Amino acid sequence: MDYDTYGSTAVELAIALANADLEPDDGVARFLAAHDEWFTPGTSLELSPADAQKAAATGRLVREVALAESQPDVLTRLNELLALARPRPYATDHDGELHLHYARPDSPALEQLTTTVAMGLSQVVVQHGWQRLGACSAEGCDDVYVDTSRNASRRYCSNTCASRSTVAAYRARRKV
């Protein structure tokens, strides 16, 4: 699967948000600080408690989109996510590559985050199909992912989970 660089990293941000532990009091602040490259320089990453709750709710909604089991469910949840977005795209070459940003550079951090993840996730769903979203099959892992494999056969969120599952299956076979 091939998709544009900014869109692909926007969906990676969405997946990271869905998989992040946002519930501790500082969970959202830690997530924003770890992903500060997504925000226009000078944007305050300090959120009010209400905005932090909205960011956490956005992460849960991204997860719900990825876990949906039918196209109608994906569309319902994706449209809920898109309703939170305030897209105002603009072209930029700030990193030497011409590309679009989805949110205004002067918008608050919550708006930049919500708009970026909603637009990135929607682009993947619309262009490549909702079946490209999934949940890790590894025991004890519930992370979601975007399947970028050529034949849409991904089952694990990472090579670590795939390897751990392979080793566990091998050891289980050897016990018998």
C-alpha positions as CSV (number, residue, x, y, z in Angstrom):
1,M,0.0,0.0,0.0
2,D,1.4,3.4,-1.0
3,Y,0.1,6.7,0.2
4,D,1.5,10.2,0.5
5,T,4.0,11.1,3.1
6,Y,2.1,13.7,5.1
7,G,-1.1,11.6,5.0
8,S,0.7,8.5,6.0
9,T,2.3,10.2,9.0
10,A,-1.0,11.8,9.9
11,V,-2.6,8.3,10.2
12,E,0.4,7.2,12.2
13,L,-0.3,10.0,14.6
14,A,-3.9,8.9,14.7
15,I,-2.9,5.3,15.5
16,A,-0.4,6.5,18.1
17,L,-3.2,8.6,19.8
18,A,-5.5,5.5,19.8
19,N,-2.8,3.4,21.4
20,A,-1.6,5.9,23.9
21,D,-2.3,5.7,27.6
22,L,-4.2,9.0,27.9
23,E,-6.0,8.4,31.2
24,P,-3.5,9.5,33.8
25,D,-3.8,13.1,34.6
26,D,-0.7,13.9,32.5
27,G,-1.3,11.3,29.8
28,V,-2.5,13.8,27.1
29,A,0.3,16.3,28.0
30,R,2.9,13.5,27.7
31,F,1.4,12.5,24.3
32,L,1.4,16.1,23.0
33,A,5.0,16.6,24.2
34,A,6.1,13.4,22.5
35,H,4.5,14.4,19.2
36,D,5.3,18.2,19.3
37,E,6.7,18.1,15.8
38,W,3.0,17.9,14.6
39,F,2.2,21.3,16.0
40,T,3.0,24.7,14.5
41,P,6.0,26.1,16.3
42,G,4.9,28.4,19.1
43,T,1.6,26.5,19.6
44,S,0.9,26.1,23.3
45,L,0.6,22.4,24.2
46,E,-1.0,23.2,27.6
47,L,-4.6,22.0,27.5
48,S,-7.3,22.8,29.9
49,P,-8.7,19.7,31.7
50,A,-11.8,19.9,29.5
51,D,-9.6,20.0,26.3
52,A,-7.5,17.1,27.6
53,Q,-10.7,15.1,28.0
54,K,-11.6,15.9,24.5
55,A,-8.2,14.8,23.2
56,A,-8.6,11.5,25.1
57,A,-12.1,11.1,23.6
58,T,-10.7,11.7,20.2
59,G,-8.2,8.9,20.8
60,R,-11.0,6.5,21.9
61,L,-13.0,7.4,18.8
62,V,-10.0,6.7,16.5
63,R,-9.7,3.3,18.3
64,E,-13.5,2.7,17.7
65,V,-13.0,3.4,14.0
66,A,-10.1,0.9,13.8
67,L,-12.1,-1.8,15.7
68,A,-15.3,-1.5,13.7
69,E,-16.3,-4.7,12.1
70,S,-18.4,-3.4,9.1
71,Q,-18.3,-0.6,6.7
72,P,-21.5,1.0,8.1
73,D,-19.9,1.0,11.6
74,V,-16.7,2.5,10.3
75,L,-18.6,5.2,8.4
76,T,-20.7,6.1,11.5
77,R,-17.6,6.3,13.7
78,L,-15.4,8.0,11.1
79,N,-18.1,10.6,10.5
80,E,-18.3,11.3,14.3
81,L,-14.5,11.9,14.2
82,L,-14.7,14.1,11.2
83,A,-17.5,16.2,12.8
84,L,-14.8,17.1,15.5
85,A,-12.4,18.3,12.8
86,R,-12.0,21.8,11.5
87,P,-10.1,21.3,8.3
88,R,-8.6,24.4,6.8
89,P,-5.9,23.0,4.5
90,Y,-2.9,25.0,3.4
91,A,0.1,24.1,1.3
92,T,3.6,24.4,2.8
93,D,7.2,23.6,2.0
94,H,8.5,24.2,5.5
95,D,10.5,20.9,5.5
96,G,11.7,21.2,1.9
97,E,8.8,19.1,0.5
98,L,5.6,20.6,-0.8
99,H,2.6,19.1,1.0
100,L,-0.7,20.0,2.6
101,H,-1.4,20.6,6.3
102,Y,-5.0,19.9,7.4
103,A,-5.4,22.5,10.2
104,R,-4.6,26.3,10.3
105,P,-1.2,27.0,11.6
106,D,-2.7,29.4,14.2
107,S,-5.3,27.0,15.5
108,P,-5.0,25.7,19.1
109,A,-3.3,22.4,19.8
110,L,-6.5,20.4,20.3
111,E,-7.8,21.6,16.9
112,Q,-4.6,20.8,15.2
113,L,-4.5,17.3,16.7
114,T,-8.2,16.4,16.1
115,T,-8.2,17.7,12.5
116,T,-4.9,16.0,11.6
117,V,-5.9,12.6,13.0
118,A,-9.4,12.8,11.5
119,M,-8.2,13.7,8.1
120,G,-5.3,11.3,8.1
121,L,-7.5,8.3,9.1
122,S,-10.3,9.3,6.7
123,Q,-7.9,9.4,3.8
124,V,-6.7,5.9,4.5
125,V,-10.3,4.5,4.9
126,V,-11.6,6.2,1.8
127,Q,-8.6,5.5,-0.5
128,H,-7.6,2.1,0.7
129,G,-10.6,0.6,2.5
130,W,-11.7,0.2,6.1
131,Q,-10.4,-3.3,6.2
132,R,-6.8,-1.8,6.3
133,L,-7.5,-1.0,10.0
134,G,-7.1,-3.7,12.6
135,A,-6.3,-4.8,16.1
136,C,-3.2,-6.8,17.1
137,S,-3.7,-10.5,17.3
138,A,-1.0,-11.0,19.9
139,E,-2.1,-12.3,23.2
140,G,-2.2,-9.4,25.7
141,C,-1.9,-6.7,23.1
142,D,-4.9,-4.6,22.0
143,D,-3.1,-2.0,20.0
144,V,-4.6,-0.9,16.7
145,Y,-2.7,-0.5,13.4
146,V,-3.0,0.4,9.7
147,D,-2.2,-2.5,7.5
148,T,0.2,-1.3,4.8
149,S,1.2,-4.7,3.5
150,R,0.8,-5.4,-0.2
151,N,-1.8,-8.2,0.3
152,A,-3.6,-6.8,3.4
153,S,-2.5,-9.7,5.5
154,R,-1.1,-7.9,8.6
155,R,-2.2,-9.4,12.0
156,Y,0.1,-7.7,14.5
157,C,0.8,-4.1,15.5
158,S,4.5,-4.6,15.4
159,N,7.4,-6.9,14.6
160,T,7.8,-7.4,18.4
161,C,4.3,-8.8,18.8
162,A,4.6,-10.9,15.7
163,S,7.9,-12.4,16.9
164,R,6.5,-13.0,20.4
165,S,3.5,-14.8,19.0
166,T,5.7,-16.9,16.7
167,V,7.9,-17.9,19.6
168,A,5.0,-18.7,21.8
169,A,3.4,-20.9,19.1
170,Y,6.7,-22.7,18.5
171,R,7.1,-23.4,22.3
172,A,3.6,-24.6,22.5
173,R,4.1,-27.1,19.7
174,R,7.3,-28.3,21.3
175,K,5.6,-29.1,24.6
176,V,3.2,-31.5,22.9
